[in-house]
Amino acid sequence: MSLRLLLKQLAFPGFDVGTRKRMRFVRYFMRGDIETLDAGCGNGAFSFAAVRCGNHVVGIDSDAKKLARCVEFRDHCGIPPERCSFSVIAISAIPTLKKQYDQVICFETLEHIMDDAGALRTLADTLRPGGLLHISTPQKERTPYYGEVISTIEDGNHVRLGYTLADFERLLVPLGLRVVRHETAVGYFGQWLINLLNRADHFFLNTVSPLIRDIAHGGILLFLYPLSLLDPLITGNDLIIFVSARKDV
């Protein structure tokens, strides 16, 4: 057994504060033997979470290297490929799958896409009637985090600061999607910790190997992550907004 993969399994979903905080939204995932599409699956954290909910999952992303790591980790965890598969497909190419799903997950992806309305239309079309679309993005009404770049082209950075609930309702209602739940996450202390890690990367960890950087992040989180549990004590503009929308029959 690979020590690296074992350590990854122990630390999963990893050292990204936002990802760890978004795991609370898994409680709203549909349970059972249903078909789920994870659009923009990244490191596969929510694909694997959906598998734990009993789903058959297809994770797609445009980054082949990320998906290769997802497949490696899936095999390490003993998850059958027929239960969880990964494909290098952009959201715009989802129609080539010629399939509909009971549930679609799209976390931290729309803010990277210029034609977000078109992406949402594609996701709505691939959702079966009665199904759920789960979306997580940065909030528009927030303070940018350290090192954040808002780009005018799709180069991997954010192309917009984020969204509000009103934005999502404006985009989703014409597609036959009705927002049934919304929440926010990552308050003052969580954002402080994200900024601390980003500054550490910029000033101290930018020349070390990914393994050393992960070890450093793990040490910082081990001692400071509990501070983020105090987020509810200070009200303000959280970093993340989450919505679930149901496709009307």
N, C-alpha and C positions, 0 to 999 in steps of 0.2 A: 504494500500500500504506500502510495506517495505521501511523504511527510508534508509536502507543500499543500496537497489537496486535503489532507487531514486537518491541517491548520486552517485552511479556508473553510472547511465544513464547521469547525468549532467557532470561527469568527463570523460565519454567515449571518446576515446578509452583507457583512463587510464593515468598513470603517467610515462610510459616508453617512453623516448625521441625518441628512434629509431622507435617505433610503430607509434608515432604521426607524425614523419617525413615521414614514408613510406605511410601514408595516401594520399600523393600527387600522388602516382602511381595509385590510384583508377580511375583517369581520363582516364586511358588506358583500363579499364575493358570494356568488351562488354556489351552493353545495351540490354534490352528487355527480352522477355519470353524465355530464353535459360536455359540450364542446366550447372551448374558450380560445380566443385569439388574443395574444399579447403583442400589441403593435408598438414597436420601439422598445423591445424587451431588455436591451442593455445587458447587464450581467445575469439576467434571468431570475432575479430575486422573486418577482411576482409571478413568473411562470411556474416556478417551483412551489410557491405558495398556493397557486391554483391547483396544482397536482395534489398537494396535501388536502385540498378541499374535495378531492375525488374527481376532478375534471380531467378530460383529455385536452391537452394544451398544444397549440402551435405558437411558437415565439418567432417573431420576425424582427429583423433589424438590417440596416444598411452596412453595418460594420462586421465584416467577415471574421476579423480576429476575435471580437467579443463573442461571436456565436461559436467559434471553435472552442473557446474556453467554457462556454455554456455546455456544449456537448461533452467535453472532457469531464466537467463537474457532474453532469447528469449520470454519466457512466460510472463515475466514482461512487455516486450515491445509490447505484443499483436501480435507477428508474428506467423502465423499459422504453425504448425509442417510440413504440406505438402509443405510449401514454404521454410522452412529451417530446416533440420534435422542434427543430430550429431550422429556419431558412433565411437566406440573404435576399430579402425582398423589401423594397420601399413601400410606404403606405400607398403611394399612387399606383403601384402595381398589384395591389391586393386583388383586384378583379380577375387577375390571371389564375388565382387559386380556384375560381369557379365554385365557391362554397360559401355557405352562411353559417353563422355561429350563434350559440345561445348567449354568449357573454363576450364582450370585448373590453380589454384593458388597454389604456393609453396613458402611461405615466411619464411626465417630464419629456414630452416629445413635441407637442403642438407649438411651444414657444420657439422651436428651432425651424419651423416650417413657414415659409412666406405665405403660401396659399392654405392657411389654416381652415378656411371655410370649405375648400375643396377636399381637404383631408378628412374633415368631419363628415362630409357628404359620403365619402367612400366608406368610412367606418359605419355610418348609419345604414348604408345599402347592404353591408355584409352581415348586419345583425338581424336575426330572426324576429318576427313579431313577438312581443312580450319579453324580449331579451333586455339585458342591461349593458349600458356603456359606462365604464368607470374612467374618469379623467382626473389626473392630478397635474397641476402646473404651478409655477410661481404666481403669487398674487400681484396684481398690478399696483395696488396701493401699499407699497412697502419701501423699505430702504434697500438699495442695491447692496449686495454683499461684496466683500473685498475681492478685487480682481475680475468682477463681472464685466463682460463686454456685450454691448448691444450692437449687433452688426446690421448692415444693410443688404447683405447677401447670405445665402445659406452656406456658411463656412464652418459649422459646428458650434458657433456661439449662439446665444439667444438673438432672435431677430425682433423680439418685443419684450417688454419688462414682465408682462404677465396678463392675467385676466381677473375680472370680477364675476360675481354670480350673475349680475345683469348681462355681462358679455356672453356668458354661456347660454343663458336663456334666449338671448337674441339670436345666437348661432344655431341652437339646437331645436327650438320650437318649430321653425319652418321645415325641419327634416323629419318631423313626426316623433321627436324625442321630448319626453317630459321629465324635467328634473325632479327627482323624488327624494334626494338627500344631498346635503352639502355640509362640509366641515372645513376647518383650517387646522394647520399644524405648524410647528417650529416657531415658537415665540422668542422673547428677548434673549433668554439664556442659550437656547439652541442656536440662534443666529450668531450670538457672541462666540460660541464654540466653533461654528463654521468659519467665521472670520479669523479666529485664532489658527485653525488648521491651514487655511489658505495663506495666511502670512508666514507660517512656518515653512510651507512649501516654497514660497517665493524667496524668502531670505536665507533659509538654512538647508532645505531638503531638495533644492532644485538640481543638485549635482550628484545625488546618491542614487543607488539602484532602487528599482521599485520595491524589492523585498525590504531593504532598510527603511524606505519611506513608510511601508505598511507597518513595520514594527514600531516606528516612531508614532504613527497615528494611533496604533493600538495602545501604546503606553499612555498617550495623552487622553484617549477616550476612557481608559480604565479608571483614571483618577477624576476626570472632569465631566464625563457624560452624565453622572447623577445630577449635576446642576441643571441639566435641561428638563428634569422632572419638575422643576419649579416654574416652568413656563406659564402655567395657569395663574400664577400669583400676580403677574404683571400683564395687564391687558394692553393691546396695541395691535399693530399690523403684523400678523403672522406671515411667514415666508411662503407657505404653501396653501393652495385652495384645492379642495377635492369635491367633485360632484359625481353622483350616479344619476343616469337618465334612462328611463324605460321607453322602449319603442312601442308605441300604441298598436294594438292589434287592428 
